[in-house]
């Protein structure tokens, strides 16, 4: 069975996180060292959630982790914008990183949408917990209607 390492989206996410780490290595405290920690964590989280979701047992869990990865991608983008605003990264570097990020986001959405909607068939409500459909009512045997005497015998009088 393939692992997360076989997924192209994980490979690109990992490469993006490495590139962000390289580009932010020389950022000074004045320019946004606090943002560097955040953007590095957010970018690492994209691939980490793909890996975690892939390792879980159900498609529903995998889809949930892909959604979390999309959130981390949006967070990464926001931090890149802040680093650009503080002149901590060049416009060209941020443009290239955002281009890679957009590709990853499209791939995450496509992967999420390719997963089956349900892990198992939906369960039907039991007949006792819901009213019968018209077809069921038409084919069901007639039910005895309680008489006054039978109803009185079931409920004690006080």
PASE-140948 format. One record per residue (C-alpha): residue in one letter; chain; x, y, z. Coordinates in nm, 2 decimals. Layout:
N
   resn   chain     east    north       up
      A       A        X        Y        Z
...
This chain:
158
   resn   chain     east    north       up
      X       A     0.00     0.00     0.00
      X       A     0.15     0.34    -0.09
      X       A     0.25     0.58     0.18
      X       A     0.24     0.95     0.21
      X       A     0.59     0.96     0.06
      X       A     0.44     0.83    -0.27
      X       A     0.20     1.13    -0.29
      X       A     0.32     1.41    -0.52
      X       A     0.14     1.66    -0.30
      X       A     0.35     1.55     0.00
      X       A     0.67     1.57    -0.20
      X       A     0.59     1.92    -0.31
      X       A     0.49     2.03     0.04
      X       A     0.81     1.90     0.18
      X       A     1.01     2.08    -0.09
      X       A     0.83     2.40    -0.02
      X       A     0.90     2.38     0.36
      X       A     1.27     2.32     0.28
      X       A     1.28     2.62     0.05
      X       A     1.11     2.84     0.30
      X       A     1.36     2.73     0.56
      X       A     1.65     2.82     0.33
      X       A     1.51     3.16     0.23
      X       A     1.43     3.27     0.58
      X       A     1.77     3.16     0.72
      X       A     1.91     3.52     0.72
      X       A     1.61     3.71     0.83
      X       A     1.69     3.96     1.11
      X       A     1.50     4.01     1.43
      X       A     1.40     4.36     1.31
      X       A     1.26     4.22     0.98
      X       A     1.05     3.95     1.13
      X       A     1.23     3.67     1.31
      X       A     0.90     3.60     1.49
      X       A     0.73     3.54     1.16
      X       A     1.00     3.31     1.04
      X       A     0.92     3.07     1.32
      X       A     0.55     3.08     1.22
      X       A     0.60     3.05     0.85
      X       A     0.83     2.75     0.90
      X       A     0.59     2.57     1.13
      X       A     0.29     2.64     0.90
      X       A     0.47     2.52     0.59
      X       A     0.59     2.20     0.77
      X       A     0.23     2.14     0.88
      X       A     0.10     2.12     0.53
      X       A     0.30     1.80     0.45
      X       A     0.28     1.67     0.81
      X       A    -0.10     1.66     0.80
      X       A    -0.10     1.49     0.46
      X       A     0.12     1.22     0.61
      X       A    -0.08     1.19     0.93
      X       A    -0.41     1.17     0.74
      X       A    -0.27     0.91     0.50
      X       A    -0.17     0.70     0.79
      X       A    -0.52     0.69     0.94
      X       A    -0.78     0.42     0.88
      X       A    -1.06     0.60     0.70
      X       A    -1.11     0.83     0.40
      X       A    -1.31     1.06     0.63
      X       A    -1.01     1.10     0.86
      X       A    -0.78     1.15     0.56
      X       A    -1.02     1.42     0.41
      X       A    -1.02     1.60     0.75
      X       A    -0.64     1.61     0.75
      X       A    -0.63     1.74     0.40
      X       A    -0.86     2.02     0.51
      X       A    -0.62     2.10     0.79
      X       A    -0.34     2.10     0.53
      X       A    -0.53     2.35     0.33
      X       A    -0.56     2.57     0.64
      X       A    -0.19     2.55     0.70
      X       A    -0.13     2.65     0.34
      X       A    -0.35     2.96     0.39
      X       A    -0.16     3.04     0.70
      X       A     0.17     3.00     0.52
      X       A     0.05     3.24     0.25
      X       A    -0.05     3.50     0.52
      X       A     0.29     3.48     0.68
      X       A     0.47     3.51     0.34
      X       A     0.26     3.83     0.28
      X       A     0.37     3.97     0.62
      X       A     0.74     3.89     0.55
      X       A     0.71     4.06     0.21
      X       A     0.55     4.37     0.38
      X       A     0.84     4.39     0.62
      X       A     1.09     4.35     0.34
      X       A     1.22     4.03     0.50
      X       A     1.19     3.84     0.17
      X       A     1.21     3.96    -0.19
      X       A     0.90     4.00    -0.40
      X       A     1.05     3.75    -0.64
      X       A     1.10     3.49    -0.37
      X       A     0.75     3.54    -0.23
      X       A     0.60     3.52    -0.58
      X       A     0.78     3.19    -0.65
      X       A     0.68     3.04    -0.31
      X       A     0.32     3.15    -0.36
      X       A     0.32     2.99    -0.70
      X       A     0.44     2.66    -0.55
      X       A     0.18     2.70    -0.27
      X       A    -0.10     2.75    -0.52
      X       A    -0.01     2.43    -0.69
      X       A    -0.01     2.24    -0.36
      X       A    -0.35     2.38    -0.27
      X       A    -0.50     2.27    -0.60
      X       A    -0.35     1.92    -0.55
      X       A    -0.49     1.90    -0.19
      X       A    -0.84     1.99    -0.31
      X       A    -0.82     1.74    -0.60
      X       A    -0.70     1.47    -0.37
      X       A    -0.97     1.54    -0.11
      X       A    -1.23     1.54    -0.39
      X       A    -1.11     1.21    -0.53
      X       A    -1.17     1.03    -0.20
      X       A    -1.50     0.84    -0.18
      X       A    -1.77     1.03     0.00
      X       A    -1.83     0.76     0.25
      X       A    -1.62     0.49     0.41
      X       A    -1.91     0.25     0.44
      X       A    -2.27     0.25     0.32
      X       A    -2.50     0.47     0.52
      X       A    -2.71     0.29     0.77
      X       A    -3.08     0.28     0.73
      X       A    -3.29     0.40     1.02
      X       A    -3.47     0.11     1.18
      X       A    -3.84     0.06     1.09
      X       A    -3.94     0.12     1.45
      X       A    -3.77     0.46     1.46
      X       A    -3.92     0.62     1.15
      X       A    -4.26     0.62     0.99
      X       A    -4.31     0.37     0.70
      X       A    -4.27     0.49     0.35
      X       A    -4.58     0.48     0.13
      X       A    -4.44     0.16    -0.04
      X       A    -4.38     0.00     0.29
      X       A    -4.72     0.10     0.42
      X       A    -4.89    -0.05     0.11
      X       A    -4.72    -0.38     0.14
      X       A    -4.71    -0.42     0.52
      X       A    -4.96    -0.66     0.69
      X       A    -5.24    -0.47     0.87
      X       A    -5.15    -0.40     1.23
      X       A    -5.42    -0.48     1.50
      X       A    -5.57    -0.17     1.65
      X       A    -5.59    -0.17     2.02
      X       A    -5.93    -0.19     2.17
      X       A    -6.05     0.00     2.47
      X       A    -6.04    -0.32     2.67
      X       A    -5.69    -0.42     2.57
      X       A    -5.57    -0.06     2.63
      X       A    -5.73    -0.06     2.97
      X       A    -5.58    -0.39     3.07
      X       A    -5.23    -0.26     2.99
      X       A    -5.25     0.06     3.20
      X       A    -5.32     0.02     3.57
      X       A    -5.58     0.24     3.73
      X       A    -5.51     0.42     4.04
